[in-house]
Amino acid sequence: MKRIVGILLLFVMMLTLSSCATSTVKGSVVEISETGNAVLDIMPQKLMEKANIGDAVVVTIGDFKEEMPFVEELIAEDGKIQLFLDRDNWSISVCVYNGDFCETYGIDTGKKVLIEKK
């Protein structure tokens, strides 16, 4: 009986750990757009398995770490940092409304990216 309980506890712990890990997506910055957005190599469908449009996410790129909304239409608020789903180009980028994200925060191509659902 103790053995069965032990196996069940191990199974529950494994499920708990795997569910914690499922809210994270990793990638890198592959391009800096003309407007200074950091274009990521993360496939939109991969991110959308973890987070929905409108969710708050925490984006880490090098030393930069910030909570922001995941949007498909930029929020028209000067200086607002957003994780943007571009359906026309089927890509994900980090943007600053009316700003240059990469220049402002010193972001270069090749930087590792971590996105976590809040």
C-alpha positions in Angstrom: 0.0 0.0 0.0 2.8 2.4 0.9 4.4 1.7 -2.4 1.3 2.6 -4.3 0.9 5.8 -2.4 4.5 6.7 -3.1 4.1 6.1 -6.8 0.9 8.2 -6.8 2.7 11.1 -5.0 5.6 10.9 -7.5 3.1 11.0 -10.4 1.4 14.1 -8.9 4.7 15.8 -8.4 5.7 15.1 -12.0 2.4 16.5 -13.3 2.8 19.6 -11.1 6.3 20.3 -12.4 5.4 19.8 -16.0 2.4 22.1 -15.7 4.7 24.8 -14.3 7.1 24.5 -17.2 4.3 24.7 -19.8 3.8 28.5 -19.4 7.3 29.4 -20.7 8.4 29.9 -24.3 12.1 30.4 -25.3 13.6 31.9 -28.4 15.8 34.8 -29.6 15.8 38.1 -31.4 16.3 37.5 -35.1 15.7 40.9 -36.6 15.3 44.5 -35.6 12.6 46.2 -37.7 12.9 49.7 -39.2 10.9 51.1 -36.3 13.1 49.4 -33.7 10.9 46.4 -32.8 12.6 43.2 -31.7 11.3 40.5 -34.1 11.5 37.0 -32.4 12.0 33.6 -33.8 9.1 32.2 -31.7 6.3 30.8 -33.8 3.0 32.4 -33.0 1.2 29.1 -32.7 3.8 28.0 -30.1 3.2 31.1 -28.0 -0.5 30.9 -28.4 -0.5 27.4 -26.9 0.8 29.1 -23.7 -0.8 32.5 -23.7 -3.9 34.1 -25.2 -4.3 37.6 -26.7 -4.9 40.0 -23.9 -2.9 38.0 -21.3 -0.1 39.6 -19.3 3.3 38.1 -20.1 6.7 38.6 -18.7 9.4 39.1 -21.4 13.1 38.7 -20.6 15.7 39.6 -23.2 19.2 39.7 -21.8 19.1 42.2 -18.8 15.6 43.5 -19.9 12.7 42.1 -18.0 9.2 43.5 -18.1 5.5 42.6 -17.7 3.5 43.6 -20.8 0.3 42.7 -22.6 0.2 40.2 -25.5 -1.7 42.0 -28.2 -2.7 41.8 -31.9 -3.5 45.5 -32.1 -1.0 48.0 -30.6 -2.3 49.9 -27.7 -2.1 53.6 -28.7 -0.3 54.8 -25.6 3.1 56.5 -26.1 5.9 54.5 -24.6 3.8 51.4 -23.9 5.8 48.2 -24.3 3.8 45.3 -25.8 4.3 41.8 -27.1 2.8 42.0 -30.6 1.3 39.3 -32.8 1.6 40.5 -36.4 -1.0 38.4 -38.3 0.1 39.9 -41.7 3.7 38.6 -41.3 2.8 35.8 -38.9 5.4 36.9 -36.4 5.9 38.0 -32.8 7.8 41.1 -31.8 8.4 43.3 -28.8 7.3 46.9 -29.5 7.2 50.3 -27.9 4.3 52.4 -29.2 5.8 55.5 -30.8 9.3 54.4 -29.7 12.3 52.4 -30.7 12.4 49.4 -28.3 15.8 48.0 -29.3 17.6 51.3 -29.2 16.0 52.3 -25.9 16.8 49.1 -24.1 20.0 48.1 -25.9 18.6 45.0 -27.6 20.6 43.3 -30.4 19.9 40.4 -32.7 20.9 37.0 -31.2 19.8 37.9 -27.7 18.0 35.1 -25.9 14.3 35.6 -25.1 12.1 34.0 -22.5 8.3 34.7 -22.4 6.3 33.6 -19.4 2.6 33.8 -19.0 1.8 35.9 -15.9 
